Amino acid sequence: MANITEVVAALIWDGHRFLICQRPAHKARGLLWEFVGGKTEAGETSQQALIRECQEELGITLNVGEIFMDVTHEYPDLTVHLTLFNATIAHGTPQLLEHNAMAWIGISEIENYDFCPADVEILAQIQAKAPRCQWPNLLTSPLYMEYHDHEWGVASHDDGYLFEMLVLESFHCGLSWLLMLKKREGFRTAFDGFDPHKIANYDDAKVAELMDNPQIVRNKAKILATIQNAKSYLQVVEEFGSFDRYIWSFTDGQTVRHPFDGVTNRNHLSDRVSKDMKRRGFKFMGTVTTFSYLEAIGVMNNHAEDCFCCESACN
């Protein structure tokens, strides 16, 4: 391995967001995003180097805290040992003195930016250590965590997704959501890609086929309810122009807030929506299931106050 260059950087938080900067186009790894910082010069401690770099690059003075993480990465032109410190701004407002751009981003936005390769491992740790809702088994299941971080509570206006969640939530009744996620692709295949037009025309032979399929939840009442729900869904689409327009009409198109407390599983909104859906012929959509459905599609943002997804879902 070539000589190692010592590099320091700052993980600066503002609420649920942290600061990143885009490298100038003319430099190595130009236009990639990174944490603010730079090389340690002779005679400097890591903390001194970080304070100097942030003054030169952003015009701010830092309070440097504990080390968050360090990594070693080998680039074609050099090998760096990068030490990332937790830090806060003591004085000043960040200014673009050397970088091409800067941004305050939430953890859920990380994938929207192209970062320097040395930062990738660090970013994965930031994601892994982020505060989340206190769901059972969440931290031990990558599938569950992916759903929590990128789907649950995110406002959806896509009719295809809204129907997919309607099917899964109606089967979810009495079962764990993690089980439904594990069987999700099996459901997708068995139910013709969640096509409501095809499902609405399922006959007894198709029901028998589904009852013999171990990739789904084999509950005849729920299968029959799904067929009826597809018919009711299509009637709603015909009346309102889209299911999106119907389901979001209950909140005037706005996401409403009810922080996750591990206890509440219904409210006045779910009561009202459930009552109207039942009137329209939907099955297995009682108020508790409807509450869960409205959470899933983002009509309600019920992420816990300290969950990193709370702010991004609210916004």
Secondary structure, 3 states (H helix, E strand, C coil): CCCEEEEEEEEEEECCEEEEEECCCCCCCCCCEECCEEECCCCCCHHHHHHHHHHHHHCCEEEEEEEEEEEEEECCCCEEEEEEEEEEEEECCCCCCCCCEEEEEEHHHHHHCCECHHHHHHHHHHHHHCCCCCCCCCCCCHHHHHHHHHCCCCCCCCHHHHHHHHHHHHHHCCCCHHHHHHCHHHHHHHCHHHCHHHHCCCCHHHHHHHHCCCCCCCCHHHHHHHHHHHHHHHHHHHHHCCHHHHHHHHHCCCCEECCCCCCCCCCHHHHHHHHHHHHCCCCCCCHHHHHHHHHHCCCEECCCCCCHHHHHHHC
